Amino acid sequence: MTEKTAGTPAGLIALAIGGFGIGLTEFGIVGLLPEISRDLDISESTAGYAVSGYALSVALGAIALTAFLSRFKKKPALVGLMVLFIIGNMISALATDFTVLMVGRVIAALCHGAFFGVGAVVAAGLVVESRRAGAIALMFAGLTVANVAGIPLGTLLGQQLGWRSTFWAITIIGVLALVGMQLLVEVKNDQPSSGIRSEMQVFRRWPALASALVSVLTFGSMVGAYTYIAFTLTEVTGFAESTVPLILLLFGVGTFLGNLLGGRLADRSLDKSLALLILIMSVVLAVFALGAGNKAFALVAMFVLGTVGFATAPGLQLRVMRHAEDVPTMASGLNIAALNVGNAIGAWLGGLTIALGLGYVSPLWVGAALGLAALLVLGLTVLTGTSGTSKRTGPAAAPDLAKQARASS
């Protein structure tokens, strides 16, 4: 049997390890913001820029770097991106002030969106056609595992050995992924794409851009609350800092279940399921803000927030892809960029409310407001007829968008 028919190709495992490291880099420091704030002598809102700055850099890399790399073969592009990722995390681990930390975060973030855009194409090519959606799902499973287990463990490691130890651990994961991709990933017919001009067509389609705006507001809603959740849980709810990793694990389990749930709901009724999930998320955030002082209620809210928030991801991905089926790689990059612009906006607004003295529950209110804005834009796109499926205009059209969207969320 060849690698394409016998079980799971080893190259997919290497790609999944890379996805795990990237997922851990993005949100792994959320539970460590109090430690970073104290060690670098910066405010809580300034520490939050380590999250929002990363998100903005992901958005830039998802568009600019993906377009730039379209002229190169895929395997060298992936290897180069992972080298960039390793360098960025090493700089963060060695940082003695916030400026150096941000430099490292930006360098690591630039490879995030492009890695998943290129990696999804590579993953699909490692297996027979009937198993491509599953292959893409396995690569993106690294992100889910990072949410469920990696982030809480990274928080625990940072609390015990210092926050820099988490970045060293991520660096080691990056090295393992790099070696694995170099040795195990084989890309047949590894040729550059048709060019930047064809890929950039996605930005001329208003329905795709409108759907991306829904993604911006939806993830801004969730991340606006989540970025500062360690402060909310310790300063308002009254949990000890040592319990934060376990609570983040509860949130992570919710994201895992939500990803599965969201994919099934999107398959059945895309716009209706998205509207319902966004509405529930907004209500949960508002109620969480009102009851944040109750420990039992806070735990339930964390689980529900993770479940409902990440259940939107497959539908958001599918919505953008439906309007750019002939350029699925750049469409995927556009949505990744949109999600991370939302992450940055949410984290910035949440930090701004804290800096203005509105308290540690204020990011929850920011999230609720952004969620309602997302619901409004979604409704307008439906009413104006921009939620339909675009016509296929090229051979690269995705054969099963629902499956790909669920896999790449």
PyMOL commands that set and color helices and strands:
alter all, ss='L'
color gray80, all
select helices_A, chain A and resi 10-27+30-39+44-69+74-94+98-125+129-161+163-184+196-204+206-226+229-237+241-268+270-290+295-321+328-355+362-383+401-407
alter helices_A, ss='H'
color red, helices_A
deselect
rebuild
show_as cartoon
